[in-house]
Amino acid sequence: MKALLLKDWYILVKQARWSFMLIFVFIFVSIVGKGTVFYALIATMVCSMLPVSTMAYDQMSRWDVYVLALPFSKKDIVYSKYLLVLISISLSLVLMILLNGIVAVLPIKAMTMNQMGQVLCLQAILGLLFSAINYPIIFKLGVEKGRALYMIINFFLMAIVGALLSLKGGDFKNISYGTSIPFAQLLYFLLGALCIWLLSVFISFRFSNKREL
């Protein structure tokens, strides 16, 4: 498992540098941009897509076939991708906390602790749901065949998120860090998203076992 994660890390460092830059920029804009929480959610979605990039490179190089000759099971491969998702989502959360701490010591209004908690919950919920919905499709069809389908799903997922955030806040520019959604309610949503994510792990494992390379 550790070796699979290390391999994926090397791929991301070499091939996904611009993605890391986008994540940094989106989170920074979400902090200093007067409640533009939508950018923080975009950053988390980009983080959730990082393992998909490694899967695409695996298929292009035929690593997904070669790895079966190594002492790794299909379960190890699935689990490593989902673990990488958790690490990627955690990256966006940690970056949000660090950047907000930096902004707090500057003459710029940063988020309060309550606002920070709400945004972190929203990021975690979106990241978990994004991967829970898309990764079974990828393990079932492959990255290339499943690309069109999961892009359509992502479009509707972001549209739903935007609509929910706008229910009380109106325009995205007027959303005050998601404060229109009670924090306790967000925790219930987070628990539900985690349960769906765990179910997704099981489904992806079943699809991976049945898929022919």
FIRO-808259 format. One record per atom (N, C-alpha, C, O, CB): residue in three letters; x negated, y negated, z negated. Coordinates in steps of 0.2 Angstrom, whole numbers, padded with zeros to 4 digits, always signed. Last residue first. Glycine has a CB too. Layout:
N
ALAXYZ;...
REM end
This chain:
213
LEU+0045+0031+0090;LEU+0040+0027+0092;LEU+0038+0029+0099;LEU+0034+0025+0102;LEU+0034+0026+0088;GLU+0062+0033+0084;GLU+0056+0036+0088;GLU+0052+0030+0091;GLU+0054+0026+0094;GLU+0059+0040+0093;ARG+0070+0031+0068;ARG+0067+0028+0075;ARG+0062+0032+0078;ARG+0057+0033+0074;ARG+0065+0021+0073;LYS+0072+0037+0056;LYS+0076+0040+0062;LYS+0073+0037+0069;LYS+0074+0040+0074;LYS+0083+0038+0062;ASN+0065+0030+0047;ASN+0064+0037+0048;ASN+0067+0040+0054;ASN+0064+0045+0057;ASN+0067+0041+0042;SER+0070+0017+0049;SER+0063+0019+0050;SER+0062+0026+0051;SER+0058+0028+0056;SER+0058+0016+0045;PHE+0083+0018+0043;PHE+0082+0017+0050;PHE+0075+0019+0053;PHE+0074+0021+0058;PHE+0083+0009+0052;ARG+0079+0021+0030;ARG+0083+0026+0034;ARG+0082+0025+0041;ARG+0081+0030+0045;ARG+0091+0026+0032;PHE+0073+0009+0027;PHE+0069+0015+0026;PHE+0073+0021+0030;PHE+0069+0025+0033;PHE+0069+0017+0019;SER+0083+0000+0028;SER+0077+0000+0033;SER+0073+0006+0033;SER+0071+0008+0038;SER+0073-0006+0031;ILE+0091+0004+0018;ILE+0094+0004+0024;ILE+0088+0004+0029;ILE+0088+0008+0034;ILE+0099-0001+0026;PHE+0083+0001+0007;PHE+0085+0007+0008;PHE+0088+0009+0015;PHE+0086+0014+0018;PHE+0091+0009+0003;VAL+0082-0013+0008;VAL+0076-0009+0008;VAL+0078-0002+0010;VAL+0075+0001+0014;VAL+0073-0010+0001;SER+0096-0017+0007;SER+0092-0018+0013;SER+0086-0014+0014;SER+0084-0011+0019;SER+0091-0025+0015;LEU+0097-0016-0007;LEU+0101-0011-0002;LEU+0098-0011+0005;LEU+0098-0006+0008;LEU+0108-0013-0002;LEU+0089-0027-0011;LEU+0087-0020-0013;LEU+0091-0015-0008;LEU+0088-0010-0006;LEU+0089-0019-0020;TRP+0097-0037-0005;TRP+0090-0036-0003;TRP+0088-0029-0005;TRP+0085-0026+0000;TRP+0086-0041-0006;ILE+0109-0036-0013;ILE+0109-0035-0006;ILE+0102-0034-0003;ILE+0102-0029+0001;ILE+0112-0041-0002;CYS+0103-0040-0025;CYS+0106-0033-0024;CYS+0107-0031-0017;CYS+0105-0026-0015;CYS+0113-0033-0028;LEU+0099-0053-0023;LEU+0094-0048-0024;LEU+0097-0041-0024;LEU+0093-0036-0021;LEU+0092-0049-0032;ALA+0111-0059-0021;ALA+0106-0059-0015;ALA+0101-0054-0016;ALA+0099-0050-0012;ALA+0103-0066-0014;GLY+0116-0058-0034;GLY+0120-0055-0028;GLY+0115-0054-0022;GLY+0115-0049-0019;GLY+0126-0059-0026;LEU+0107-0067-0040;LEU+0108-0060-0042;LEU+0111-0055-0037;LEU+0109-0050-0035;LEU+0112-0059-0049;LEU+0110-0079-0034;LEU+0104-0076-0033;LEU+0104-0068-0035;LEU+0100-0064-0032;LEU+0099-0080-0038;PHE+0123-0081-0038;PHE+0122-0080-0031;PHE+0115-0077-0030;PHE+0114-0072-0026;PHE+0122-0087-0027;TYR+0121-0083-0051;TYR+0125-0077-0049;TYR+0124-0076-0042;TYR+0123-0070-0040;TYR+0132-0079-0051;LEU+0113-0095-0050;LEU+0110-0089-0053;LEU+0114-0082-0051;LEU+0111-0077-0050;LEU+0110-0089-0061;LEU+0123-0104-0045;LEU+0117-0102-0041;LEU+0114-0095-0044;LEU+0111-0091-0040;LEU+0112-0107-0041;GLN+0131-0105-0056;GLN+0134-0102-0051;GLN+0128-0100-0046;GLN+0128-0094-0043;GLN+0138-0107-0047;ALA+0122-0113-0064;ALA+0124-0106-0067;ALA+0127-0102-0061;ALA+0126-0096-0060;ALA+0130-0107-0072;PHE+0121-0125-0057;PHE+0115-0120-0058;PHE+0117-0113-0060;PHE+0114-0108-0057;PHE+0111-0123-0063;PRO+0134-0129-0045;PRO+0132-0128-0052;PRO+0126-0123-0052;PRO+0126-0118-0049;PRO+0138-0126-0056;ILE+0130-0140-0032;ILE+0131-0133-0033;ILE+0129-0132-0040;ILE+0123-0133-0042;ILE+0128-0128-0028;SER+0126-0152-0030;SER+0133-0151-0029;SER+0135-0144-0031;SER+0141-0143-0032;SER+0136-0153-0022;THR+0112-0153-0029;THR+0116-0154-0036;THR+0123-0153-0036;THR+0126-0153-0041;THR+0114-0160-0039;GLY+0104-0152-0018;GLY+0108-0146-0020;GLY+0112-0147-0026;GLY+0115-0142-0029;GLY+0105-0140-0020;TYR+0097-0164-0017;TYR+0093-0158-0020;TYR+0098-0152-0022;TYR+0097-0148-0026;TYR+0089-0160-0026;SER+0109-0172-0013;SER+0104-0174-0018;SER+0101-0167-0021;SER+0103-0165-0027;SER+0108-0178-0024;ILE+0113-0176+0004;ILE+0112-0170-0001;ILE+0107-0172-0006;ILE+0101-0173-0005;ILE+0111-0164+0002;ASN+0112-0185+0013;ASN+0115-0187+0007;ASN+0115-0182+0002;ASN+0118-0183-0004;ASN+0122-0190+0008;LYS+0107-0179+0024;LYS+0103-0185+0021;LYS+0106-0187+0015;LYS+0102-0190+0011;LYS+0103-0191+0026;PHE+0117-0171+0028;PHE+0111-0168+0025;PHE+0107-0173+0022;PHE+0104-0172+0017;PHE+0107-0165+0031;ASP+0134-0178+0024;ASP+0128-0177+0029;ASP+0122-0174+0025;ASP+0121-0175+0019;ASP+0126-0184+0032;GLY+0142-0171+0011;GLY+0142-0174+0017;GLY+0136-0173+0021;GLY+0135-0167+0023;GLY+0143-0181+0016;GLY+0142-0164-0001;GLY+0137-0169+0000;GLY+0137-0173+0006;GLY+0134-0178+0007;GLY+0130-0166-0001;LYS+0151-0155-0002;LYS+0152-0160-0007;LYS+0147-0166-0005;LYS+0148-0171-0008;LYS+0151-0158-0014;LEU+0148-0147+0009;LEU+0154-0147+0007;LEU+0156-0153+0002;LEU+0161-0156+0003;LEU+0156-0141+0003;SER+0135-0145+0013;SER+0138-0151+0015;SER+0145-0152+0013;SER+0148-0157+0014;SER+0138-0152+0023;LEU+0131-0132+0010;LEU+0127-0138+0007;LEU+0131-0145+0008;LEU+0130-0149+0004;LEU+0120-0139+0009;LEU+0139-0125+0018;LEU+0140-0125+0011;LEU+0137-0131+0008;LEU+0140-0133+0003;LEU+0137-0118+0009;ALA+0134-0129+0031;ALA+0140-0130+0029;ALA+0142-0130+0022;ALA+0145-0134+0019;ALA+0145-0125+0033;GLY+0121-0123+0030;GLY+0122-0131+0031;GLY+0129-0133+0029;GLY+0130-0138+0026;GLY+0120-0132+0038;VAL+0124-0110+0029;VAL+0120-0113+0023;VAL+0121-0121+0024;VAL+0123-0124+0019;VAL+0113-0112+0023;ILE+0130-0108+0041;ILE+0134-0107+0035;ILE+0130-0110+0029;ILE+0134-0114+0025;ILE+0134-0099+0034;ALA+0119-0110+0049;ALA+0125-0114+0050;ALA+0129-0114+0044;ALA+0132-0119+0042;ALA+0128-0112+0056;MET+0110-0100+0045;MET+0108-0107+0044;MET+0114-0112+0045;MET+0115-0117+0041;MET+0102-0110+0048;LEU+0117-0089+0051;LEU+0116-0090+0044;LEU+0114-0097+0041;LEU+0116-0099+0036;LEU+0110-0085+0042;PHE+0118-0092+0064;PHE+0124-0092+0060;PHE+0123-0093+0053;PHE+0126-0096+0049;PHE+0128-0086+0062;PHE+0104-0091+0067;PHE+0108-0097+0069;PHE+0114-0097+0065;PHE+0115-0103+0062;PHE+0109-0097+0076;ASN+0102-0077+0063;ASN+0099-0083+0060;ASN+0102-0090+0061;ASN+0103-0094+0056;ASN+0091-0083+0062;ILE+0109-0071+0073;ILE+0111-0070+0066;ILE+0108-0076+0062;ILE+0111-0079+0058;ILE+0109-0063+0063;ILE+0101-0074+0084;ILE+0108-0076+0084;ILE+0111-0076+0077;ILE+0114-0080+0074;ILE+0113-0071+0088;MET+0090-0068+0080;MET+0090-0075+0081;MET+0097-0078+0081;MET+0098-0083+0078;MET+0086-0077+0088;TYR+0093-0054+0080;TYR+0092-0058+0074;TYR+0091-0065+0075;TYR+0092-0069+0070;TYR+0085-0055+0071;LEU+0095-0052+0094;LEU+0101-0051+0089;LEU+0099-0055+0083;LEU+0104-0058+0080;LEU+0102-0044+0088;ALA+0083-0055+0100;ALA+0089-0059+0102;ALA+0094-0058+0097;ALA+0098-0063+0095;ALA+0092-0057+0109;ARG+0075-0045+0094;ARG+0073-0052+0093;ARG+0080-0056+0095;ARG+0081-0061+0091;ARG+0068-0054+0098;GLY+0075-0031+0095;GLY+0080-0035+0090;GLY+0079-0042+0090;GLY+0083-0045+0086;GLY+0078-0032+0084;LYS+0066-0029+0105;LYS+0073-0027+0106;LYS+0078-0031+0101;LYS+0083-0033+0103;LYS+0074-0020+0106;GLU+0054-0033+0098;GLU+0056-0036+0104;GLU+0063-0035+0106;GLU+0067-0039+0108;GLU+0052-0033+0109;VAL+0054-0026+0085;VAL+0054-0033+0085;VAL+0056-0036+0092;VAL+0061-0041+0092;VAL+0047-0036+0084;GLY+0066-0012+0083;GLY+0059-0015+0085;GLY+0060-0023+0085;GLY+0065-0025+0086;GLY+0057-0012+0091;LEU+0078-0007+0079;LEU+0077-0008+0086;LEU+0070-0010+0088;LEU+0068-0010+0094;LEU+0082-0014+0088;LYS+0077-0005+0065;LYS+0081+0000+0069;LYS+0079-0001+0077;LYS+0078+0004+0080;LYS+0088-0002+0068;PHE+0069-0014+0060;PHE+0066-0007+0059;PHE+0071-0003+0063;PHE+0068+0003+0065;PHE+0067-0005+0052;ILE+0076-0025+0063;ILE+0070-0025+0066;ILE+0067-0017+0066;ILE+0064-0015+0070;ILE+0065-0029+0063;ILE+0088-0023+0056;ILE+0088-0024+0063;ILE+0082-0022+0066;ILE+0081-0019+0071;ILE+0091-0031+0065;PRO+0083-0024+0043;PRO+0085-0018+0045;PRO+0086-0018+0053;PRO+0085-0012+0056;PRO+0092-0016+0042;TYR+0079-0038+0043;TYR+0074-0033+0043;TYR+0077-0026+0045;TYR+0073-0022+0048;TYR+0070-0032+0036;ASN+0090-0047+0042;ASN+0086-0046+0048;ASN+0082-0040+0048;ASN+0081-0037+0054;ASN+0082-0052+0049;ILE+0096-0046+0029;ILE+0100-0046+0035;ILE+0096-0044+0041;ILE+0098-0040+0045;ILE+0104-0052+0037;ALA+0085-0048+0020;ALA+0090-0042+0020;ALA+0094-0041+0026;ALA+0096-0035+0027;ALA+0094-0044+0014;SER+0079-0060+0025;SER+0076-0054+0026;SER+0080-0048+0025;SER+0080-0043+0029;SER+0070-0053+0021;PHE+0090-0069+0021;PHE+0087-0069+0028;PHE+0084-0062+0029;PHE+0085-0059+0034;PHE+0082-0075+0028;LEU+0092-0066+0007;LEU+0097-0065+0012;LEU+0094-0064+0019;LEU+0096-0060+0023;LEU+0103-0070+0012;LEU+0079-0071+0002;LEU+0082-0064+0001;LEU+0087-0062+0006;LEU+0086-0056+0009;LEU+0084-0063-0006;GLY+0079-0084+0006;GLY+0074-0080+0008;GLY+0076-0073+0008;GLY+0075-0068+0012;GLY+0068-0081+0004;LEU+0091-0089+0000;LEU+0091-0089+0007;LEU+0085-0084+0010;LEU+0086-0080+0014;LEU+0089-0096+0010;ILE+0087-0087-0014;ILE+0093-0084-0011;ILE+0093-0084-0003;ILE+0094-0079+0000;ILE+0100-0088-0013;ALA+0076-0095-0015;ALA+0075-0088-0016;ALA+0081-0085-0013;ALA+0081-0079-0010;ALA+0075-0087-0023;GLN+0081-0108-0012;GLN+0076-0105-0008;GLN+0076-0098-0009;GLN+0075-0094-0004;GLN+0069-0108-0010;LEU+0090-0110-0023;LEU+0093-0110-0016;LEU+0088-0107-0011;LEU+0089-0103-0006;LEU+0094-0117-0014;CYS+0081-0109-0033;CYS+0086-0104-0033;CYS+0089-0104-0026;CYS+0090-0098-0023;CYS+0092-0105-0038;LEU+0074-0121-0031;LEU+0071-0115-0031;LEU+0075-0109-0030;LEU+0074-0104-0027;LEU+0067-0114-0037;VAL+0084-0130-0032;VAL+0081-0130-0026;VAL+0078-0123-0025;VAL+0078-0119-0020;VAL+0076-0135-0024;GLN+0087-0129-0046;GLN+0092-0128-0041;GLN+0089-0127-0034;GLN+0091-0122-0031;GLN+0097-0134-0041;GLY+0075-0132-0052;GLY+0078-0126-0053;GLY+0083-0124-0048;GLY+0083-0118-0045;GLY+0081-0125-0060;MET+0074-0146-0048;MET+0069-0141-0046;MET+0072-0134-0046;MET+0071-0130-0042;MET+0063-0142-0050;GLN+0085-0152-0055;GLN+0085-0151-0048;GLN+0080-0146-0045;GLN+0081-0143-0040;GLN+0083-0158-0045;ASN+0080-0150-0068;ASN+0086-0147-0066;ASN+0086-0146-0058;ASN+0089-0141-0056;ASN+0092-0151-0069;MET+0068-0157-0068;MET+0067-0150-0069;MET+0074-0147-0067;MET+0074-0141-0064;MET+0066-0149-0076;THR+0068-0169-0053;THR+0069-0167-0060;THR+0068-0160-0061;THR+0069-0156-0056;THR+0075-0170-0064;MET+0057-0173-0040;MET+0063-0169-0043;MET+0063-0169-0050;MET+0057-0168-0053;MET+0064-0163-0039;ALA+0050-0190-0039;ALA+0050-0182-0038;ALA+0056-0179-0041;ALA+0060-0183-0044;ALA+0044-0179-0042;LYS+0047-0205-0032;LYS+0051-0201-0036;LYS+0051-0194-0034;LYS+0053-0192-0029;LYS+0058-0204-0035;ILE+0030-0211-0032;ILE+0035-0208-0028;ILE+0040-0204-0032;ILE+0038-0200-0037;ILE+0033-0203-0022;PRO+0017-0214-0036;PRO+0023-0219-0037;PRO+0028-0217-0032;PRO+0031-0221-0028;PRO+0020-0226-0035;LEU+0012-0198-0043;LEU+0011-0203-0038;LEU+0017-0208-0039;LEU+0022-0206-0042;LEU+0011-0201-0031;VAL+0015-0187-0051;VAL+0010-0192-0053;VAL+0008-0198-0048;VAL+0004-0202-0050;VAL+0003-0188-0054;ALA+0024-0181-0043;ALA+0026-0184-0049;ALA+0021-0189-0052;ALA+0023-0193-0056;ALA+0028-0178-0054;VAL+0017-0175-0033;VAL+0021-0181-0031;VAL+0023-0184-0038;VAL+0024-0191-0038;VAL+0028-0179-0027;ILE+0012-0164-0039;ILE+0008-0169-0037;ILE+0011-0175-0035;ILE+0009-0181-0037;ILE+0004-0166-0030;GLY+0024-0157-0042;GLY+0020-0159-0048;GLY+0015-0165-0046;GLY+0013-0169-0049;GLY+0016-0153-0051;ASN+0028-0154-0030;ASN+0032-0158-0034;ASN+0028-0161-0040;ASN+0029-0167-0042;ASN+0039-0155-0036;LEU+0018-0145-0026;LEU+0019-0152-0022;LEU+0023-0156-0026;LEU+0022-0162-0026;LEU+0022-0151-0015;LEU+0021-0134-0035;LEU+0014-0138-0035;LEU+0015-0145-0032;LEU+0012-0150-0034;LEU+0009-0134-0031;ILE+0034-0130-0032;ILE+0032-0133-0038;ILE+0026-0137-0039;ILE+0025-0142-0042;ILE+0031-0127-0043;MET+0032-0127-0018;MET+0037-0132-0020;MET+0035-0135-0027;MET+0035-0141-0028;MET+0044-0129-0020;LEU+0023-0117-0019;LEU+0021-0123-0016;LEU+0026-0128-0017;LEU+0023-0134-0018;LEU+0021-0121-0008;VAL+0031-0107-0026;VAL+0025-0110-0029;VAL+0023-0116-0026;VAL+0021-0121-0029;VAL+0019-0105-0029;LEU+0040-0105-0015;LEU+0042-0107-0022;LEU+0037-0110-0026;LEU+0037-0116-0029;LEU+0045-0102-0026;SER+0032-0100-0005;SER+0036-0106-0004;SER+0038-0109-0010;SER+0039-0115-0011;SER+0042-0105+0001;LEU+0027-0088-0011;LEU+0023-0093-0009;LEU+0026-0100-0008;LEU+0024-0105-0010;LEU+0020-0091-0002;SER+0039-0081-0013;SER+0035-0083-0019;SER+0031-0089-0017;SER+0030-0094-0021;SER+0032-0078-0023;ILE+0040-0077+0000;ILE+0045-0081-0003;ILE+0042-0084-0009;ILE+0043-0090-0010;ILE+0052-0077-0005;SER+0029-0069+0002;SER+0030-0075+0006;SER+0035-0080+0003;SER+0034-0086+0003;SER+0032-0073+0013;ILE+0031-0059-0007;ILE+0025-0063-0008;ILE+0026-0069-0004;ILE+0024-0075-0007;ILE+0019-0059-0006;LEU+0043-0053-0002;LEU+0043-0056-0008;LEU+0037-0061-0010;LEU+0038-0066-0013;LEU+0043-0051-0014;VAL+0037-0049+0010;VAL+0042-0054+0010;VAL+0043-0057+0004;VAL+0043-0063+0003;VAL+0049-0050+0012;LEU+0028-0039+0006;LEU+0026-0045+0009;LEU+0031-0051+0009;LEU+0029-0057+0009;LEU+0023-0044+0016;LEU+0038-0030+0002;LEU+0034-0033-0003;LEU+0030-0039+0000;LEU+0030-0044-0004;LEU+0028-0028-0006;TYR+0042-0026+0015;TYR+0047-0030+0010;TYR+0043-0033+0004;TYR+0045-0038+0002;TYR+0052-0025+0007;LYS+0031-0021+0020;LYS+0034-0026+0023;LYS+0038-0030+0018;LYS+0038-0036+0018;LYS+0038-0024+0029;SER+0029-0010+0011;SER+0024-0015+0012;SER+0026-0021+0015;SER+0025-0027+0013;SER+0018-0012+0015;TYR+0040-0002+0013;TYR+0039-0005+0007;TYR+0034-0011+0007;TYR+0035-0016+0004;TYR+0037+0000+0001;VAL+0037+0003+0026;VAL+0043-0001+0025;VAL+0042-0005+0018;VAL+0044-0011+0018;VAL+0050+0003+0024;ILE+0025+0010+0024;ILE+0026+0004+0029;ILE+0031+0000+0027;ILE+0031-0006+0027;ILE+0026+0007+0036;ASP+0029+0020+0014;ASP+0024+0015+0013;ASP+0024+0009+0017;ASP+0024+0003+0015;ASP+0017+0018+0013;LYS+0038+0027+0022;LYS+0041+0023+0017;LYS+0036+0018+0014;LYS+0038+0012+0012;LYS+0042+0028+0011;LYS+0030+0033+0031;LYS+0035+0027+0034;LYS+0037+0023+0028;LYS+0039+0017+0029;LYS+0040+0030+0038;SER+0014+0035+0023;SER+0021+0037+0025;SER+0025+0031+0028;SER+0023+0025+0027;SER+0024+0040+0019;PHE-0003+0036+0027;PHE+0002+0032+0025;PHE+0009+0035+0027;PHE+0009+0037+0033;PHE+0002+0024+0027;PRO-0016+0040+0031;PRO-0013+0043+0025;PRO-0008+0038+0022;PRO-0008+0037+0016;PRO-0018+0045+0019;LEU-0014+0039+0049;LEU-0017+0038+0043;LEU-0013+0040+0037;LEU-0008+0042+0037;LEU-0019+0030+0042;ALA-0005+0041+0059;ALA-0011+0046+0058;ALA-0015+0045+0052;ALA-0019+0049+0050;ALA-0015+0046+0065;LEU+0003+0030+0058;LEU+0006+0037+0056;LEU+0000+0042+0056;LEU+0001+0047+0053;LEU+0011+0039+0061;VAL-0005+0020+0064;VAL-0004+0020+0057;VAL-0002+0027+0054;VAL-0003+0029+0048;VAL+0000+0015+0054;TYR-0002+0021+0078;TYR-0009+0023+0075;TYR-0008+0024+0067;TYR-0011+0029+0065;TYR-0014+0018+0077;VAL+0010+0015+0079;VAL+0009+0022+0080;VAL+0003+0025+0077;VAL+0003+0030+0074;VAL+0009+0023+0088;ASP+0008+0002+0075;ASP+0014+0006+0072;ASP+0014+0013+0073;ASP+0017+0017+0070;ASP+0020+0003+0074;TRP-0002-0002+0083;TRP-0004+0000+0077;TRP+0002+0004+0073;TRP+0000+0008+0069;TRP-0005-0007+0072;ARG+0000-0007+0096;ARG+0002+0000+0095;ARG-0001+0003+0088;ARG-0002+0009+0087;ARG-0001+0005+0100;SER-0001-0020+0098;SER-0007-0017+0097;SER-0006-0009+0096;SER-0011-0005+0096;SER-0012-0019+0092;MET+0013-0023+0097;MET+0009-0025+0103;MET+0002-0021+0103;MET+0000-0019+0109;MET+0007-0033+0103;GLN+0016-0019+0084;GLN+0019-0016+0090;GLN+0015-0017+0096;GLN+0014-0013+0101;GLN+0026-0018+0091;ASP+0009-0028+0076;ASP+0008-0021+0075;ASP+0010-0017+0082;ASP+0007-0012+0084;ASP+0012-0018+0069;TYR+0014-0040+0080;TYR+0007-0039+0082;TYR+0005-0031+0081;TYR+0002-0028+0085;TYR+0002-0043+0077;ALA+0026-0039+0074;ALA+0026-0040+0081;ALA+0019-0038+0084;ALA+0018-0035+0089;ALA+0027-0047+0083;MET+0023-0038+0061;MET+0026-0032+0064;MET+0026-0033+0072;MET+0025-0028+0075;MET+0034-0031+0062;THR+0018-0050+0058;THR+0014-0045+0058;THR+0017-0039+0061;THR+0013-0035+0064;THR+0012-0043+0050;SER+0030-0058+0060;SER+0025-0059+0065;SER+0020-0053+0064;SER+0017-0051+0070;SER+0021-0065+0063;VAL+0038-0053+0050;VAL+0040-0051+0056;VAL+0034-0052+0061;VAL+0034-0048+0066;VAL+0046-0055+0058;PRO+0031-0059+0039;PRO+0030-0052+0040;PRO+0033-0049+0047;PRO+0030-0045+0050;PRO+0034-0048+0035;LEU+0036-0073+0041;LEU+0029-0071+0042;LEU+0028-0063+0043;LEU+0024-0061+0047;LEU+0025-0073+0036;MET+0049-0076+0038;MET+0048-0073+0045;MET+0040-0071+0046;MET+0039-0068+0051;MET+0049-0078+0050;SER+0049-0081+0026;SER+0052-0075+0027;SER+0051-0071+0034;SER+0051-0065+0034;SER+0060-0075+0026;CYS+0043-0094+0029;CYS+0040-0089+0025;CYS+0042-0082+0026;CYS+0039-0077+0026;CYS+0040-0091+0018;VAL+0054-0099+0036;VAL+0048-0098+0040;VAL+0044-0093+0036;VAL+0041-0088+0039;VAL+0044-0105+0041;MET+0063-0100+0025;MET+0065-0096+0031;MET+0059-0094+0035;MET+0058-0088+0037;MET+0070-0099+0035;THR+0057-0110+0018;THR+0057-0103+0015;THR+0059-0098+0021;THR+0057-0092+0020;THR+0063-0103+0010;ALA+0058-0121+0026;ALA+0051-0118+0024;ALA+0052-0111+0022;ALA+0047-0107+0023;ALA+0048-0123+0019;ILE+0072-0122+0026;ILE+0068-0120+0032;ILE+0062-0117+0031;ILE+0060-0113+0034;ILE+0068-0126+0037;LEU+0073-0126+0013;LEU+0076-0120+0015;LEU+0073-0117+0022;LEU+0072-0111+0023;LEU+0084-0120+0016;ALA+0067-0139+0013;ALA+0064-0133+0009;ALA+0067-0127+0011;ALA+0063-0122+0011;ALA+0066-0135+0002;TYR+0076-0145+0022;TYR+0069-0144+0024;TYR+0066-0139+0020;TYR+0062-0135+0022;TYR+0065-0150+0024;PHE+0087-0146+0014;PHE+0088-0142+0020;PHE+0081-0140+0022;PHE+0080-0135+0025;PHE+0092-0146+0025;VAL+0085-0156+0005;VAL+0084-0149+0003;VAL+0084-0145+0009;VAL+0081-0139+0008;VAL+0089-0147-0002;THR+0082-0171+0004;THR+0083-0167+0011;THR+0081-0160+0009;THR+0076-0157+0011;THR+0078-0170+0016;GLY+0082-0180-0006;GLY+0087-0175-0006;GLY+0087-0171+0000;GLY+0092-0168+0001;GLY+0093-0178-0007;LYS+0071-0190-0001;LYS+0078-0192-0004;LYS+0083-0186-0003;LYS+0088-0187+0000;LYS+0080-0198-0001;GLY+0059-0184+0003;GLY+0064-0187+0008;GLY+0071-0188+0006;GLY+0075-0188+0009;GLY+0064-0182+0014;VAL+0049-0178-0004;VAL+0049-0186-0004;VAL+0055-0189+0000;VAL+0055-0195+0001;VAL+0042-0188-0001;ILE+0053-0165-0003;ILE+0052-0168-0010;ILE+0053-0175-0009;ILE+0056-0179-0013;ILE+0045-0166-0013;SER+0054-0162+0010;SER+0060-0160+0006;SER+0059-0164-0001;SER+0064-0166-0004;SER+0061-0153+0005;VAL+0041-0164+0014;VAL+0046-0169+0017;VAL+0053-0168+0012;VAL+0056-0173+0011;VAL+0048-0167+0024;PHE+0035-0153+0008;PHE+0033-0160+0006;PHE+0038-0165+0008;PHE+0040-0169+0004;PHE+0026-0162+0010;ILE+0041-0143+0015;ILE+0042-0143+0008;ILE+0040-0150+0006;ILE+0043-0153+0002;ILE+0037-0138+0004;PHE+0036-0145+0029;PHE+0043-0145+0027;PHE+0045-0146+0020;PHE+0049-0150+0018;PHE+0046-0139+0030;VAL+0022-0144+0027;VAL+0025-0151+0029;VAL+0033-0151+0027;VAL+0035-0156+0025;VAL+0024-0152+0037;PHE+0020-0131+0023;PHE+0018-0136+0019;PHE+0021-0143+0021;PHE+0024-0146+0016;PHE+0010-0137+0020;ILE+0026-0124+0034;ILE+0028-0123+0028;ILE+0027-0129+0023;ILE+0031-0132+0020;ILE+0026-0117+0025;LEU+0017-0129+0044;LEU+0024-0130+0045;LEU+0027-0130+0038;LEU+0031-0134+0036;LEU+0028-0126+0050;MET+0005-0122+0040;MET+0005-0129+0041;MET+0013-0132+0041;MET+0014-0137+0037;MET+0002-0132+0047;PHE+0009-0109+0042;PHE+0007-0111+0035;PHE+0007-0119+0035;PHE+0010-0122+0030;PHE+0000-0109+0033;SER+0010-0109+0056;SER+0016-0108+0052;SER+0015-0110+0045;SER+0019-0113+0041;SER+0017-0100+0052;TRP-0003-0111+0060;TRP+0002-0116+0061;TRP+0008-0115+0057;TRP+0011-0120+0055;TRP+0004-0117+0069;ARG-0008-0098+0056;ARG-0011-0105+0053;ARG-0006-0110+0054;ARG-0005-0114+0049;ARG-0018-0107+0056;ALA-0007-0085+0060;ALA-0001-0089+0058;ALA-0003-0095+0054;ALA+0001-0098+0050;ALA+0003-0085+0053;GLN-0018-0078+0064;GLN-0013-0079+0069;GLN-0007-0084+0067;GLN-0004-0087+0071;GLN-0010-0073+0071;LYS-0027-0076+0053;LYS-0029-0077+0059;LYS-0024-0080+0064;LYS-0026-0084+0069;LYS-0032-0071+0062;VAL-0018-0074+0042;VAL-0024-0079+0041;VAL-0026-0081+0048;VAL-0028-0087+0050;VAL-0030-0077+0037;LEU-0011-0063+0047;LEU-0008-0070+0045;LEU-0013-0075+0045;LEU-0012-0081+0048;LEU-0004-0070+0039;ILE-0020-0053+0047;ILE-0017-0055+0053;ILE-0014-0062+0052;ILE-0015-0066+0057;ILE-0011-0050+0055;TYR-0024-0052+0034;TYR-0029-0054+0039;TYR-0026-0056+0045;TYR-0028-0061+0048;TYR-0034-0048+0040;TRP-0012-0048+0028;TRP-0015-0054+0026;TRP-0020-0057+0031;TRP-0020-0062+0033;TRP-0018-0054+0019;ASP-0011-0035+0034;ASP-0006-0040+0036;ASP-0009-0047+0034;ASP-0008-0052+0038;ASP+0001-0039+0032;LYS-0021-0029+0027;LYS-0021-0029+0034;LYS-0017-0035+0037;LYS-0019-0039+0041;LYS-0019-0022+0037;LEU-0017-0030+0014;LEU-0023-0033+0016;LEU-0023-0034+0023;LEU-0025-0039+0026;LEU-0029-0029+0013;LEU-0005-0021+0015;LEU-0004-0028+0013;LEU-0011-0032+0015;LEU-0010-0038+0018;LEU-0003-0029+0006;LEU-0012-0009+0017;LEU-0007-0012+0022;LEU-0006-0019+0021;LEU-0006-0023+0026;LEU-0001-0008+0021;ALA-0019-0008+0005;ALA-0023-0008+0012;ALA-0018-0011+0017;ALA-0021-0015+0021;ALA-0026-0002+0014;LYS-0009-0006-0004;LYS-0014-0012-0005;LYS-0017-0013+0002;LYS-0018-0019+0004;LYS-0019-0011-0010;MET-0004+0006+0000;MET+0000+0000+0000;MET-0004-0006+0000;MET-0003-0011+0004;MET+0005+0000-0006;
REM end
